[in-house]
């Protein structure tokens, strides 16, 4: 292995710590949400579930995504800014969809 490789991987260590621990937490959270929603499914319409339950999981995933993007070692802040702008525009579009529902 090349001698410089461990230094390159060291820059990504925070990224993988955040990704691994958050993925485990979000997996557990999704099971909890699905269990809670499954009990109410018979009493509520599917639009209510998609309007109030799914956005909670989506917002947790969006926070994870932003954390991962910000912890990655970027060579240029322009690329980081562009990606964050796209994530923000997607968030605005998703919020508008929820308000429509």
C-alpha positions in Angstrom: 0.0 0.0 0.0 1.2 3.5 -0.7 2.6 5.4 2.2 0.3 8.4 1.6 -2.8 6.4 1.6 -3.4 6.4 5.4 -3.2 10.2 5.4 -5.9 10.3 2.7 -8.1 7.9 4.6 -7.6 9.8 7.8 -9.3 12.9 6.3 -12.4 10.7 5.8 -12.5 9.2 9.3 -15.1 11.7 10.6 -17.2 11.0 7.6 -17.4 7.3 8.2 -17.9 7.7 12.0 -20.9 9.9 11.3 -22.3 7.7 8.5 -22.0 4.5 10.5 -23.4 5.6 13.8 -26.2 7.6 12.2 -27.2 4.8 9.8 -27.6 2.5 12.8 -29.7 5.1 14.7 -31.8 5.9 11.7 -32.5 2.2 11.0 -33.7 1.8 14.6 -35.8 5.0 14.3 -37.4 3.8 11.1 -38.5 0.5 12.9 -40.0 2.6 15.7 -41.9 4.9 13.3 -43.1 2.0 11.2 -44.4 0.2 14.3 -46.2 3.3 15.6 -47.7 4.0 12.2 -48.8 0.4 11.6 -51.1 0.5 14.6 -52.8 3.7 13.3 -53.0 2.6 9.7 -56.4 1.1 10.1 -57.8 4.3 11.6 -56.2 6.9 9.3 -56.0 7.5 5.6 -52.8 6.9 3.7 -52.5 10.7 3.0 -52.3 11.4 6.7 -49.5 8.9 7.2 -47.5 10.2 4.3 -48.1 13.8 5.4 -47.2 13.4 9.1 -45.1 10.3 9.6 -42.8 10.0 6.5 -41.6 13.6 6.8 -40.1 12.9 10.2 -37.9 10.2 8.8 -37.1 12.3 5.7 -36.0 15.2 8.0 -33.7 12.9 10.0 -32.2 11.6 6.8 -31.7 15.1 5.5 -29.9 16.2 8.6 -27.7 13.1 8.2 -27.0 14.0 4.6 -26.0 17.6 5.5 -23.8 16.3 8.3 -22.0 13.9 5.9 -21.6 16.5 3.2 -20.1 19.0 5.7 -17.7 16.5 7.2 -16.3 15.3 3.9 -12.9 16.7 3.0 -13.7 19.0 0.0 -11.0 20.4 -2.2 -13.1 23.4 -3.2 -15.9 25.2 -1.2 -17.7 25.9 -4.5 -18.5 22.2 -4.9 -19.7 22.1 -1.3 -21.8 25.2 -1.7 -23.4 23.8 -4.9 -24.3 20.5 -3.3 -25.8 22.2 -0.2 -27.8 24.5 -2.6 -29.2 21.5 -4.3 -30.1 19.8 -1.0 -31.8 23.1 0.1 -33.8 23.3 -3.1 -34.9 19.7 -2.7 -36.0 20.5 0.8 -38.0 23.5 -0.3 -39.7 21.4 -3.0 -40.5 18.6 -0.4 -41.9 21.2 2.0 -44.1 22.6 -0.8 -45.3 19.0 -1.5 -46.2 18.5 2.1 -48.1 21.8 2.3 -50.0 20.7 -0.8 -51.0 17.5 1.0 
